[in-house]
Amino acid sequence: MRINDVRAMSTQELKDELYSLQERLFDLRRKKAVGGLERGEDITDVRKDIARINMILRERELGHEVEGGK
């Protein structure tokens, strides 16, 4: 998920996506614990997506709309 895609989503969509990513992270961690995880990078990717969404939600909460991507 790219940061521009995240910024294009509404706040409610972000919250819904955050919930589904947290569920996915839980499932991936469970698979890792029992030895059924094939790609360890999946956990890293999901964690980064969660961080991106949290960053955008926090920006919106503070009223900082960042434009341009830098």
C-alpha positions in Angstrom: 0.0 0.0 0.0 1.4 3.3 -1.0 1.2 6.5 1.0 -0.7 8.3 -1.7 -3.3 5.5 -1.7 -3.7 5.9 2.0 -4.1 9.7 1.8 -6.8 9.3 -0.8 -9.0 7.2 1.6 -11.6 8.7 3.9 -11.1 8.5 7.6 -13.8 5.8 8.0 -12.1 3.7 5.2 -8.8 4.1 7.0 -10.3 2.9 10.3 -11.8 -0.1 8.6 -8.6 -0.9 6.8 -6.6 -0.6 10.1 -9.0 -3.1 11.7 -8.6 -5.6 8.9 -4.8 -5.2 8.9 -4.6 -5.7 12.7 -6.6 -8.9 12.3 -4.2 -10.0 9.5 -1.2 -9.3 11.6 -2.7 -11.4 14.4 -3.2 -14.3 12.0 0.3 -14.0 10.6 1.8 -13.9 14.1 -0.2 -17.0 15.0 1.1 -18.8 11.9 4.6 -17.8 12.7 4.3 -19.3 16.2 3.2 -22.7 14.9 5.7 -22.7 12.1 3.3 -22.3 9.2 4.4 -18.9 7.9 6.1 -19.1 4.5 7.1 -15.4 4.0 8.3 -13.6 7.1 8.3 -10.3 5.1 4.5 -10.4 5.2 4.6 -9.4 8.9 6.9 -6.5 8.1 4.7 -5.3 5.2 1.5 -5.4 7.3 3.2 -3.6 10.2 4.4 -0.8 7.8 0.9 -0.5 6.3 -0.5 -0.1 9.9 2.1 2.5 10.6 1.2 4.5 7.5 -2.5 4.4 8.3 -1.8 5.5 11.9 0.4 8.4 10.7 -2.3 9.7 8.3 -5.0 9.4 11.0 -2.8 11.3 13.4 -2.1 14.0 10.8 -5.9 14.4 10.2 -6.5 14.5 14.0 -4.0 17.3 14.3 -5.3 19.1 11.2 -2.0 18.8 9.2 -2.9 17.9 5.7 0.4 17.2 3.9 0.5 17.8 0.2 3.2 16.7 -2.3 4.5 13.7 -0.4 7.7 15.2 1.2 
